[in-house]
Amino acid sequence: MKDFWSTIFASWKRTCITLFKILVPVSIIVKVLQMTGWIEYVAVFFDPMMRLLGLPGEMSLVLASAVFGNVYSGLLTFFSIETAVPLTTAQVTIVFAAILVAHNFLVEVAVTYKAGFRIIPMVLLRLVMAVLMGLFLKYFYLLTGWLQEPARLIVAPMAGQASLWLWAWGEVKKYVVIAAVILLLIAFLEVLKRTGVMDKFTQWIRPAVRLIGMNECIIPTTLIGLTLGLAYGGALIIEESKRPDVRQRDVAYSLFLMAIYHSLIEDTMLMVAMGGHWSGIIVLRTIFAFFMTWLFIRLTRRWSDEKMEKWITVHPKQPVLE
């Protein structure tokens, strides 16, 4: 039991230290944008894309924070912005799903590049997939009339007109709540690992990965990325891509799926805990990711190796930036 808690608190400490390095500057930047009125200009500039997803223009800052930071910075920006009209549960789910697809580019795109997926195609892939995911959820919820009630968030955005003292106190309370949620999630994840539930989940998802047409040799490593995150799976994929019996197109297929659908346990639980609905964060996101990967494999499996290298792949031993 002592080992259990020491493992949890060590992981929680590392996560919180990394998180707070992002939380404070992001909070200050968002507050400055609100006080100076620049956030309105940002909202107008990105309004067409946000309207396409049925979201207020301010939500563009949330996705930008996630892209250049990570999931946590995207969430903090989300909770630092107060929109004129309260968001519905469907809209919150759309925002969170987009974050799950497009985040932490500086780290994760570098990992996929080292493994053999070109930088520009990977960046475009994740941005386009974030928008398509949002559209998919938007029309699903509109057609079904589901989740159109005002969202109940675990952390409420602070009013834009609050004094600096009240704003600062509100930010501190947000940090405490988010840190507590992270602690619970890490403990839950550790329980899943130690009880073997994680292994059972891996076995359950294996047939789905095989069904979309991925090569058997790359499936075990892909499953690690899907369950634990792109950094873990990507590191192993980098090594796998150097094996003579692994084709670069199989690596690309694995990275395609992992890029838009990874860290299924930790990040998924975090988004649901913070107010995203399970239907979009878990079910519809899963359907979308596997369908798009299946479609990508079907569209490119007849491509020659030369064509794949021109547009998608790059050998990790001979990296090319174009």
Secondary structure as GFF3:
##gff-version 3
##sequence-region A 1 322
A	DSSP	alpha_helix	2	36	.	.	.	ID=ss1
A	DSSP	alpha_helix	38	45	.	.	.	ID=ss2
A	DSSP	alpha_helix	47	52	.	.	.	ID=ss3
A	DSSP	alpha_helix	59	68	.	.	.	ID=ss4
A	DSSP	alpha_helix	71	80	.	.	.	ID=ss5
A	DSSP	alpha_helix	89	101	.	.	.	ID=ss6
A	DSSP	alpha_helix	105	115	.	.	.	ID=ss7
A	DSSP	alpha_helix	119	144	.	.	.	ID=ss8
A	DSSP	alpha_helix	164	195	.	.	.	ID=ss9
A	DSSP	alpha_helix	197	211	.	.	.	ID=ss10
A	DSSP	three_ten_helix	216	218	.	.	.	ID=ss11
A	DSSP	alpha_helix	219	228	.	.	.	ID=ss12
A	DSSP	alpha_helix	230	240	.	.	.	ID=ss13
A	DSSP	alpha_helix	248	260	.	.	.	ID=ss14
A	DSSP	alpha_helix	266	273	.	.	.	ID=ss15
A	DSSP	alpha_helix	278	278	.	.	.	ID=ss16
A	DSSP	pi_helix	279	284	.	.	.	ID=ss17
A	DSSP	alpha_helix	285	300	.	.	.	ID=ss18
A	DSSP	alpha_helix	305	311	.	.	.	ID=ss19
###
